[in-house]
Each structure stands twice: as structure tokens, then as C-alpha cells.
Amino acid sequence: CPRHPPKDRGAIMSTEQDCLTTDLFYAALTRYIDENKPDPIARRQLEAWKLEWKNEDTASSFDNDDEDDIIPSTNPAEQQQHIIRGTLQIEGEYVIVKLKMECTWNSNSSTSSSPNDGILTYSCRVASAKFRETTTGNTSNDNKDAKTDRKIRSKMIARLKQDSYISKLLDLGSSGTRTDKFDPRLAKAKIHVHEADHILEERADVSETAAEAIRRSVWSSAESSLDVVEVMLAFPSLPGTSHKSDITTITTTPLANRAKLRLLEDAMLDECEKEGEGELIEDLKISSSSSNPATAAGDIDESAVTGDLKKDRKGGKGGRGKVGRKKAKFQS
């Protein structure tokens, strides 16, 4: 992918775009299915997804409205900036959804003693949605089963058009911009770690409305919108180090691990609040409390955390302590 000059405020920085391929997204989806073992119906829906990833030029940002939220670097000199930016198309049985994903992170390992230092921003939002078209062909030669399937499909699409969540996606058209009724942004996170200055700043926000709209569009058999969030964060557009051996063509960062866990925490808390499980929120534990930014940023057992999340959703407690931090929501 091409290199572009930085748009920051006088920093000495080389910008490198990490290009992804569609195969990486299929591999991530397969890994998610193997690790989470969804029920047979949900599994069949996931396996039927048709994915297509297209890398986008880094000359313009997907989220220009976020410029004021950029966390300034404590040492912008000699940084290496990585960018993953593109559009993922998910084609379900009835609906096609396009998601714009962007992840940018700076590493200043040449000037820092810790590999965990850096700044990461991530965003994922719905760009557009439309009903999947089918090839009609010569309907006069269709057999009885084909005519029945076409009739069922027509009725199903008519029902989906009446769904309040799906209609919000369809109203986005091709612009994918926020409307008065719907914010298409599914997830947004920013992580800033600098050990020498004892800086650990985290911001994470997940839209339950956007997640539910995606669930109803392409994965209706999923148990909840939290499942949708987990799948989207499993894709390589958020390049965590947990599965580095599977991703050899792009650079990974432990900052992405932190962003993923905080986004999952936010989604889990929203799910608990929606179900009115106040006691479950008090017992939820995402990571052990630590004042060491290095531990917070990189040394996290992600498999243990996601295991706790699944136990919580089933009502298990297992002696976990209280959450050691409050949710950090972005201001609209």
C-alpha cells in the first residue's frame, strides 16, 4: 500500500497503510466460529456470509467529525504511524450491509523503553444497507420448489422492510452519515499509553442500536447484539496480537487488544443494563486492577476475559470482583 505524508502538527512521522485481504476476514470468521461454537442455526448463517473487503485510500478520513477528540502524543517525533482503512461488505441471506472500518496507531518504540507505548484510534460504522437482489431468470420454467422459495423470500423481505431497526439502515442510502434518528457508528475507541509519564487513557463506546440493526439484517439467529460486536472486533481491521501467527501480512499492536477488551466491556454493560441485571453488572470483571500501564495495555489474557463475558451472559459468577473502572463514553 502507498505511503502518505502525515497530516499532523509538525511531527516527524512516516505513515504506512497496512492492506488487508478478504481471505483474512474469512479466516477470522472461521476462527470465531471454532472458538465460540454458536448454535447450529446461528453457525449456518455465519458460514453463509459472503464477505468482501476493499482497502481505501488514506488521503481522507472516514470520521472527520472526530478530529477534536484526537489524543495528542507526548513525544510525536520519530513515530511510525500505521493505518488500516477500508470497507467490509457482508452479504446475508436477505440484506447486504457495508461497514467502514478504520484503525490508526502510532508507535514510538525508538524513543521509548516500552513496546506498549503509543496511541490507537478505532472506528467502525455502517456505510449503507440494501436488500439482496436475486436473479429471476425465466420464471415460467421454475419448478414448484423454486416458486415456493421465491414466494417465501418476497414475504420475508416485505416483513424486514417493516422492521424499525433495518429501516434505519436502509434510510442511510449511500451516504452513511448520521441522521436525527440513527447514528450509524457501531464502535469507537481510543487508547493512549505512555509509561514514563504514567499515562493510561481509554475511551470506548459501542452503539447497541447499530449492533441490533446489523444483527437483524444479517445474523437474526444470534442470541443478542453483543454477538455482533464480538464478531466485528474479531476481524483483522482491529489488529490485536492474540492471533499474530494467523496474520503475517500486517503489523499488529497490543494497543488493539486493549481497545477490543474495553469495547467488549462497554457492549456487555449495555447488554446487562438492557436486561435489568444490576447484580450481574456489579459482579462483572474485565481485567485485574493494576496501576501499571504496561500490564493494562499489553499483558492481558484475552481468552480468559472473553470466557468471563460468556459466563456472565449465562448468569454465572465464579467469584469475580467488581469492575475497577467506569465506562468512558464519548460525548456526542
Secondary structure, DSSP 4 states (H G I P E B T S, - for coil): --EE---SSS--EEEEE----HHHHHHHHHHHHHHH---HHHHHHHHT-EEEEEE--TTS-S-GGGGGGPPPPS--TTEEEEEEEEEEEEE-SSEEEEEEEEEEEEE-TTT-S-TT-EEEEEEEEEEEEEEPP-----GGG--HHHHHHHHHHHHHHHHHHT-HHHHHHHTTTTT----SS---EEEEEEEEEETTTTEEEEEEEE-HHHHHHHHHHH-TTSSSHHHHHHHHHHSTTS--STTGGG--SS---HHHHHHHHHHHHHHHHHHHHHHT-HHHHHH--SS---S-HHHHHT---HHHHHHHHHHHHTT--TT----SS---PPP-
